[in-house]
């Protein structure tokens, strides 16, 4: 367990080599490693083996896989977890993610009764309760409705939960890896509710999964009629088993658990059902002894993904700092970055598509002088909400509060180039 | 070979059953199969086996795979092609694609010397020729530059080539499956050219791959300085081997072959290099005996994906017709659909994100009366270009013209509900 929380000696060595190699170079040239290029130029003139013989044909590959050289890019669980069937969480390697789409094979997992293997032709979705005409749909029937395709993140309410408890796991994959993003295709729940006809007094809904946990969560009618989607496809193909195949609910921007997977039933009612996962768990205990319930929204959050503990700084001089930001309230409108632990802030550049309740990329230049530095990012969303520090969060919530840690992350860059997860302020 | 071109008896049977079941229902209710729901209601009350026992844990799945029940969703090659190493094309199952992202495992393939297995640490990209400072970059070095992430389609110039020759393959996967779409992450070529400093008279570039074919294509400086990207990642992860791992050129909207994979060299020069794949092949022979060369742009095209030969019409009454449209010139602004072989047209609804040079979804309602119908779609892009009929294309180009078949597709819906690929007009 300790080895995952402490410094990686290998990384220090490799970062030192990079540092020495590049430290004499300035400006953008430092980025491109001319010196390494020169060293390798003789080798480069040799025609590599793969250019000399016919490569693989298409037959080997009807459903493709990543390169053999990318085997390190996988979901992982925490070092003290055992490789047994009961292990129910895996973290996405967001330190290796590019762009805002998470490949389906790397989407983080969280389940409460394991991943069921559902035969899609036997699966049904029932919509009932305070409705005029209850409805039972097969997957194929659902797919015949008008559809929408939208890019949204899903984040576990517990993403960063151990950081809030001062675990200081020294890997971005573990501090922030319970978030992923996809293009979801499905039918707006509003369309289905229009079909069944909801009663005037109906105010809440229950979504229930077909997994062994029968996981069920209540959610309000406003969300159902706003942007809720009954989803069957993810990034162009049918949902993956661990993401709810064949059907899941997507409540954009809301805590992962409310995006009920293996969806088999939606009940319409007057008030919440007070299920296990919205009373005993997934509530937020305040210092007063009372608990907040139905804290659905994943508020604005951001993190620097390069550098990070897995990607040390390799040389002095110009760096391009890269990161991800998101908000369950809407669009990301601004990200600021600090290199001195929050004393001074500079506005980063938003890069690429900016969807509602979606991962958003940012970049900013940094000239590293080789001294210790404290890197932070802070997002502002379209509601004006500003990502808080952990100190601010804890002062409001007390130390019993568990979920929804959206606080500012600090990476300490050591003179060696190594990057460490630290808590400041 | 014939079996793939003729009608599938199984499909007719299943469509007839659906037809009988649903034909008495009208309106949206016909979509949702109340009758089937009622039939199955007793079974549905039984708790399925997968709800009764703990499902799979995360350990079985560090890099996930689709459900076992989705094994039919794979890339395929043509029925007369052999499962040998020399087979160099596979078609994406676009009849099963949802949304505008193609999963990396299903992205169509075309290669000219097989798929090389490149060791990324040994791979180099050289930029040289009419430049002030030639540059050699490793993959890691390239990744340190400022990046962009953009969603673009890539379509083979030969997509639909056999249709132009009247093959009338009776599967959407084969008529249109040489197109796929992804979020590409990389460095704008403009940024790299700025780094090397291009000479004033430089007007063309050459991109060369590290595959056994050493595939190389010339392209003009305007495109290089506009939206060309040297890409390392696709849909959030490093490029797949068959898509150019570890580096490829993306020339948004231009014929697939010019998006050179396994990119190892970019040369800057004054005029095209007249390589094999831009002279002997990938040129367009006109009736005059002259050939068009460097016809890069994949002009606006669309196709109805549901129904299609793989997805027959299952019942009379309201259908939601779904399809894909795209243009190598920019955004899709309008799609019209005809149900009578082009006599009358109705405007379809654009659904979901509308990116530049990207797949775009459309939908339109159709009330089928159970009689023979001829379904067509026709796209208009932001330049005002209108997708032509095959007759219009052939009248301009003659019958020797091979590539760039962007003509209107016709699906004949038979009274049985079966859908057949036909050529009309």
Interface residues (C-beta under 8 A of the other chain):
Chain A: X28 X31 X32 X33 X34 X36 X37 X40 X41 X43 X44 X48 X50 X51 X52 X53 X54 X55 X56 X57 X58 X59 X61 X62 X63 X64 X65 X66 X67 X68 X69 X70 X73 X74 X75 X76 X77 X83 X84 X85 X86 X87 X88 X89 X90 X96 X97 X98 X99 X100 X101 X102 X103 X104 X105 X106 X107 X109 X111 X113 X114 X115 X116 X117 X118 X119 X120 X122 X123 X124 X126 X135 X136 X137 X138 X141 X142 X144 X145 X146 X147 X148 X149 X150 X151 X183 X184 X185 X195 X210 X211 X212 X214 X232 X233 X235 X236 X237 X238 X239 X240 X241 X242 X245 X246 X319 X320 X322 X351 X352 X353 X355 X361 X363
Chain B: X28 X29 X31 X32 X33 X34 X36 X37 X38 X40 X41 X43 X44 X48 X50 X51 X52 X53 X54 X55 X56 X57 X58 X59 X61 X62 X63 X64 X65 X66 X67 X68 X69 X70 X73 X74 X75 X76 X77 X83 X84 X85 X86 X87 X88 X89 X90 X96 X97 X98 X99 X100 X101 X102 X103 X104 X105 X106 X107 X109 X111 X113 X114 X115 X116 X117 X118 X119 X120 X122 X123 X124 X126 X135 X136 X137 X138 X141 X144 X145 X146 X147 X148 X149 X150 X151 X183 X184 X185 X195 X210 X211 X212 X214 X232 X233 X235 X236 X237 X238 X239 X240 X241 X242 X245 X246 X319 X320 X322 X351 X352 X353 X355 X361 X363
